[in-house]
């Protein structure tokens, strides 16, 4: 039997479900220097100088679903995809998630694009808000950061440069062999 080792999240902020107040609970998460360093490594950033999330956690009338809504703000430095120079940017993005009972259906469950996304399964007695924020940060990052003023190189037409000698056709050797063999 194979055992799996759980990798602890870089930014862990468990929030006990029992701590959700009747009108909702406000939570502010601030990543410390070591958490930011580990997240920067995870997301291949040059640096993550600030990560703050302000969230509200609420319950439905029956206690389920549990909704998390708020905003995350971050200061990141990524590598320019053209020059590899540092590109600093500010992120201000929405965080939204809904948690409900785990589905009884297996992995073959079919999701339809015209239906709302099913809630995340509730597992245990707490929500991992830090990992939720980290996942939203990863989606908010610019996948192709480009330093202002840096332009891609000019690509010419494929083929030999002007004035260059035309390469010999590789099949001309075969043609000469055919003539010799006849």
C-alpha positions as CSV (number, residue, x, y, z in Angstrom):
1,X,0.0,0.0,0.0
2,X,1.4,3.4,-1.0
3,X,1.3,6.2,1.6
4,X,1.2,9.8,0.6
5,X,2.9,12.5,2.5
6,X,0.9,15.7,2.8
7,X,2.8,18.8,1.9
8,X,1.9,21.6,4.3
9,X,0.6,24.8,2.6
10,X,3.0,27.7,2.4
11,X,0.4,30.0,3.8
12,X,-1.8,28.1,6.3
13,X,-4.7,29.9,8.0
14,X,-7.2,27.3,9.3
15,X,-10.5,28.9,10.3
16,X,-12.8,26.8,12.5
17,X,-16.3,26.4,11.2
18,X,-17.7,26.7,14.7
19,X,-16.2,30.2,14.9
20,X,-18.4,31.6,12.2
21,X,-20.7,34.1,13.8
22,X,-24.4,34.3,13.0
23,X,-24.0,37.5,10.9
24,X,-20.7,36.3,9.4
25,X,-17.1,36.6,10.5
26,X,-14.5,39.1,9.1
27,X,-11.0,37.8,8.8
28,X,-7.8,39.5,7.8
29,X,-4.9,37.4,6.6
30,X,-1.4,38.8,6.3
31,X,1.4,36.7,5.1
32,X,4.7,37.0,7.0
33,X,8.1,37.2,5.3
34,X,8.8,33.5,5.4
35,X,5.3,32.6,4.0
36,X,5.8,35.2,1.2
37,X,9.2,33.7,0.4
38,X,7.7,30.2,0.1
39,X,4.8,31.4,-2.0
40,X,7.2,33.3,-4.3
41,X,9.1,30.1,-4.7
42,X,5.9,28.1,-5.4
43,X,4.7,30.5,-8.0
44,X,8.1,31.2,-9.6
45,X,8.1,34.9,-8.6
46,X,11.2,37.0,-8.1
47,X,9.5,38.3,-4.9
48,X,6.2,38.6,-3.1
49,X,6.5,41.8,-1.1
50,X,3.0,41.9,0.3
51,X,0.0,39.6,0.6
52,X,-3.1,40.7,2.5
53,X,-6.6,39.2,2.3
54,X,-9.8,40.6,3.9
55,X,-12.5,38.0,3.9
56,X,-16.0,37.5,5.2
57,X,-17.1,34.0,6.1
58,X,-20.9,33.3,6.2
59,X,-23.2,30.4,6.6
60,X,-26.4,29.6,4.8
61,X,-29.7,29.5,6.9
62,X,-29.2,25.8,7.6
63,X,-25.5,26.2,8.3
64,X,-24.6,25.1,4.8
65,X,-23.3,26.2,2.4
66,X,-20.5,28.2,3.8
67,X,-19.4,31.1,1.7
68,X,-16.1,33.0,1.7
69,X,-16.0,36.4,-0.1
70,X,-13.5,39.2,0.0
71,X,-10.4,40.7,-1.7
72,X,-6.7,39.9,-1.8
73,X,-4.1,42.5,-2.4
74,X,-0.5,41.7,-3.3
75,X,2.7,43.3,-4.5
76,X,4.6,40.9,-6.8
77,X,7.8,41.0,-8.9
78,X,7.9,38.6,-11.9
79,X,10.4,38.0,-14.7
80,X,9.7,39.7,-18.0
81,X,9.0,37.0,-20.6
82,X,11.0,38.9,-23.2
83,X,14.0,40.3,-21.3
84,X,14.0,38.4,-18.0
85,X,14.1,41.8,-16.2
86,X,12.1,42.3,-13.0
87,X,8.4,43.4,-13.6
88,X,6.7,44.8,-10.5
89,X,2.9,44.7,-10.3
90,X,0.0,45.2,-7.9
91,X,-2.8,42.7,-7.6
92,X,-6.2,43.5,-6.2
93,X,-8.6,40.6,-6.9
94,X,-11.8,39.1,-5.6
95,X,-11.8,35.9,-3.6
96,X,-14.9,33.8,-3.7
97,X,-15.5,30.2,-2.6
98,X,-18.5,28.1,-1.4
99,X,-18.2,25.0,0.7
100,X,-20.8,22.2,1.1
101,X,-21.1,18.6,2.0
102,X,-18.9,16.2,0.0
103,X,-20.5,14.7,-3.0
104,X,-21.4,11.0,-3.0
105,X,-20.6,10.8,-6.7
106,X,-17.2,9.6,-7.8
107,X,-14.7,11.2,-10.2
108,X,-17.0,10.3,-13.1
109,X,-19.3,13.1,-12.0
110,X,-20.2,15.3,-15.0
111,X,-20.2,19.1,-14.8
112,X,-22.1,21.2,-17.2
113,X,-20.9,24.7,-18.2
114,X,-24.4,26.1,-18.0
115,X,-24.8,25.1,-14.4
116,X,-23.2,26.7,-11.4
117,X,-20.0,25.2,-10.1
118,X,-20.5,22.7,-7.3
119,X,-19.3,23.8,-3.8
120,X,-15.9,22.7,-2.5
121,X,-16.4,19.7,-0.2
122,X,-16.3,20.4,3.5
123,X,-13.7,18.2,5.1
124,X,-13.1,18.3,8.8
125,X,-14.1,21.1,11.1
126,X,-12.1,24.0,9.6
127,X,-11.6,25.8,6.3
128,X,-8.0,26.4,5.0
129,X,-8.4,30.1,4.1
130,X,-4.6,30.6,3.5
131,X,-4.5,28.0,0.8
132,X,-7.7,29.5,-0.7
133,X,-6.0,32.9,-0.9
134,X,-2.8,31.3,-2.4
135,X,-4.9,29.6,-5.1
136,X,-6.7,32.9,-6.0
137,X,-3.3,34.7,-6.1
138,X,-1.9,32.1,-8.5
139,X,-4.9,32.7,-10.9
140,X,-4.5,36.5,-10.6
141,X,-0.9,36.5,-11.6
142,X,0.0,37.7,-15.1
143,X,1.0,34.6,-17.0
144,X,3.1,36.6,-19.5
145,X,4.5,39.6,-17.6
146,X,6.2,42.1,-19.9
147,X,8.3,45.1,-18.8
148,X,6.9,48.4,-20.3
149,X,8.9,49.5,-23.4
150,X,10.3,46.0,-24.1
151,X,9.3,44.8,-27.5
152,X,9.7,41.3,-28.9
153,X,12.5,40.8,-31.4
154,X,11.8,41.2,-35.1
155,X,11.5,37.9,-36.7
156,X,12.3,37.9,-40.4
157,X,10.9,35.6,-43.0
158,X,12.0,32.1,-42.7
159,X,14.8,31.0,-45.0
160,X,18.3,32.1,-45.9
161,X,19.3,35.7,-45.3
162,X,19.5,38.1,-48.2
163,X,22.8,37.7,-50.1
164,X,23.5,34.3,-48.5
165,X,24.5,31.4,-50.8
166,X,21.6,29.2,-51.7
167,X,22.1,25.8,-50.0
168,X,22.6,22.8,-52.2
169,X,19.5,20.7,-52.7
170,X,20.1,17.4,-50.7
171,X,18.4,15.4,-53.4
172,X,20.8,16.6,-56.1
173,X,23.4,14.1,-54.8
174,X,20.8,11.3,-55.3
175,X,20.1,12.5,-58.8
176,X,23.8,12.4,-59.7
177,X,24.0,8.8,-58.3
178,X,21.1,7.8,-60.4
179,X,22.7,9.1,-63.5
180,X,25.9,7.2,-62.7
181,X,24.0,4.0,-62.1
182,X,22.1,4.1,-65.5
